[in-house]
Amino acid sequence: MDSALRLRIKYDNNEKIEQPIEWLKESEIVAKYTQLTNLTTLGKIFALIGLAEIPYAEQLPQTQELITFVNQHVATSEGFSYTGKLEEIVPCYNALLLEAYCRLGLGNTPEAQNALQWIKQYQVFEREQTTSWAHKGICKYGGCMKATPCYIGIGKTVRALLTYQEIVTADDQQVKHLIQVGLDYMLRHQLFRRLSNQKPISAHITESMFPQSYALSFTDLVYIAEKGQLREHKQTQALAALLLEKRRKSGGWKNEYIYKYKGYLAFDNRRNDSDWLTYLYTRYLK
């Protein structure tokens, strides 16, 4: 088991951790991030999102370099834009980086708060609703907020808000409200099914992957169900059944999808059990 995961388990269990930087130095995953060079803006975004899953990663020089880059070239006065252009803010990347900033201890920074305010003002969680966001970037890739809002954007936003609520503050009533509205919408879909034919809503939504990419994955849905306290809800029973179906004879789970982009690093391969997924899924089933 990689030392980064051992560190994550201790962190999640609120155990005392002395000299976390030494754990990070021993990690093969962290070493792979240090070897990344010549990344595009998207590559740097994915690298930061991955590193944010590792506690105390903000102490690493490469993480600080990525944060500085994102602050200077991705953060805007309205939220995070994967191109750096304000008019091209889209829900999924704005939410991905908001969650990463929360995990890195930056949830109260102006950059993160701008991203949160964008969600509060412009994200829609229901069909036939219109956003007051005037720019066209949200219409580029199938239409993030047309008559039927992009389910990926909703899922990533709900996930980010749940993380914000857990790590930054549980006292923001508007965040609580938006989480509930988003969860209600997702529960009508049993988290992953189309209403029309019960088939998976999007590519990779029933596939396990870690860490996150822009795609909404099965792993994201399990996280949302856990943090949203939905394990006993009747509309998550199909998710639970699929989770058990995916368990291997060894008792673990494996990566089913690895996003291919320089800067995105899967924490485990697809051949063997994934220590990270097995930890996360076993925790959900307890």
N, C-alpha and C positions, 0 to 999 in steps of 0.2 A: 504494500500500500504506500502510495506516494506521501511524503511528509506534509505536503500541502493539504491532503485530505485528512490526515491525522490531526493537523492543526484546525481544520474546519470542524471536525467532530468535537474536539475539546472546546472550541469557541461556541458552537451551538449548545453544548451542555453547560455553558457558563463556568467552565473549569479555569483555574488559574493557569496562565501561560507566561512563562518566563523566557525572555529573549526570543520573541517570535521571529526575529530576523534570522536567527540560526536555523529555524525550521524551514524558512523560505530558501535559504542558501542550499539546503540539502535536497530541495525538490527538483525532480527531473522536469516537471511541468514548467516551473519557473525558469529553469535553465533554457528550455526551448523558446520561451518568450524573449530571453536576453539575446538569442541568436537571430532574431528577426531583424531584417534590414530592408531599406528601400520600400517601405510600405506606402501605399496610397492613403488618401484620407479615410476611405472605407476600411482599409486594412488596419489603420490605427484605431478606428472606432471599435472594430471587433476584438482587437488585442486588449483594449481597455475593458471592454465588457467581460472578457474571459478572466482577466486578472482580478476584477472586482469580486469574483466568486471566491477568492482566496482571502481569508482574514489577514489583516495587516499588510496587504499587498501595497498599500499606499506608502509604506516605508521604503519600497524599492525605487532606486533611481529611474529605472525604465518606466515605472508607473507614473512618477512625477513628470517625466518628459512627455508622456502621453496626455496627462491632465493639462499640462501647459499648452500643448498643441490644440487640444479640444477647446480650451478656453479661448484661444486666439483665433482659431480657424473654423470651428464648428458651432460654438455657442453664439447665439444672436440675442438681441434685446427682447425677442419674443419666445425663444426656446431653442432647442438643438436642431440644426439642419445638417443632414448628411453631406450636403454640398457646400455648406457655409453661407448659402444665400437664404436670406430670411423668407423669401417668397416660395422656397422649396422645402419648408418644414413639412414633415409627414408624421402621422401619429406613431408609427412603429419605432422609428429611430429616436424620436423625441422621448418616448417612454423607455426604450432600452437604455439610453444614456442617463435619464433621470434615475432609474433603478441603480445603475452602476455608481452614480455619484452618491446615492444614499449609502450603498455598501462601503464606499471609500471614505465615509465620514464627511461628505461634502453636501449633504442634503439641504443645509441652510444657506449655502452659497448663493449669490445672485444668479449664477448660471442655472443651478437646479431649480431655484424658485421661479425663474422665468419659464422654465419648462413646465413646472406645475401650474402656473397661471395660464399657460396656453391650454392645458388640458381642461382647467376649470372654465375657461371662456369659450373654447371652440370645439372640444371633442363631443361627438354625439354618440349615444348608446342605444338608439332606437331607430326603427325604420320610419321613413317619411318625415324625419326631422331634418332641418337645414342648419348649417353652421353659418355663423356670421364672419368666419375667416374669409377674406376677400381674394386671397391669392390662389393661383391655379395649380401649384405644385401637388396639392392633394388629389388632383384629378388625373395625374400622369399614369399611374399604374393600375388601371382598372377602376379608379375612382374611390378614394379613401372614404369619402363622405357623400356619396350620391344617395338615391332613394333607399338603397340598402347599404348601410355603412360597412366598410371593410371589417370582416370578423377578426382578421389578424391584428388590426389596429386596436380594436376593442379589447382583445385578449391581452395584448402587450401592455395596454394602458391599465387595465385592471390589475395585472401582475405588478406593475410599477407602483401603483397606488397602495396595494397591500404591503409592499416592501417599505414604502414611505411611512405608512401608518405604524408598522412594526419597529422601524429603526429610528425614525426622526421624531414623530409625534403622533400620538393617538387622539389628540384633542381637536384636530381640525374637522369640524362638523361637515364641511362641504366635501372633503375627501371621503368621509364615511358615507355620505349620501351617494356620491358618484360610484363608490365601490358597490354599494347595494344595487344601484340601478344597473351597473354593468353585470354583476353576478346574476341578477334576475333575467337579463337578456340571454346570458350564456346558458343558464339552467334550462330555459325553454328549448335550447338546442341539445340538451344533455351534455353540454360543453363541446361536443365535437360533431354533431350530426345536422345535416340540412333538414329543415322542416318539411320540405317537399317530398323527399324520397328516403330520408334516414341515412343517406350515404355521408362519408366524411366531407366536411365543409371545404377543406383546402388541402393542398399537397403537404405531406409530412405531419399533419395534425394527429395522426395515430402512430407516429414513429418517435422513438426515444432518441434524444440527443442532448449532449452537454459539453460545453456551456451553450448559452443561447446564441441564435443568429436572428435575422429578421423574420424567419419563418416561425409560425406558431406551432409548437411541437406538443407531443403527448406529455413530455416532461414539464412543459409550461402548465398544462392543464392540471396535472397532479399537484404542482406547486400551488396553483390557484385554489384547488379544492381543499388543500391542507390549510393554507393561510386564511381562506375564506370560511373555514370551519364547516365544510360541506360534506364531510365523510359519511354522515348518516342520512343525508338528503336523498330522497328517492330518485331524483334526477341525476345523481352521480353514480348510481349503481352500475350502469353500463360501463362507465369509466373504470370502476373498481374491478368489474368482471374482466375487462380487457387487460388490466394490469396483471391480474392473476394468470391470465392466459399467456402473457408474455414471459412469465417466470420460467427459467430454464430448469432442467433436471438438477443442476448444481445448486439451485435455490437462489441464484442471482439473476440479473438482467444485463442485457448488452446494448451497446450503441446500435441503432438501426439506421441512422442517417448522419453523415458527416458533411457539413457544408464546405464546399471547395472555394476558398478565397484566401489569398496570402494575408496572414494576420489572424485568421480564425484558426485556432488550434483545438482539436478535440482532445479531451482529457484522457480518453481511453480509445483503443481501436475497436473494430467491429467484430473481431474474431473471438475474443474471450469475454468473460463477464466483465462488466464495468464496475469497478469499485465505487465510483461516484454515484452511478445510478442505483446500484444495489443499496448503498447507504440511504439515499434519498427516498427510494421506494419502500424500503423496509420501515423507515421512520413513519411514512404515511400510513402504512398498514397496522401499526401498533395500536 
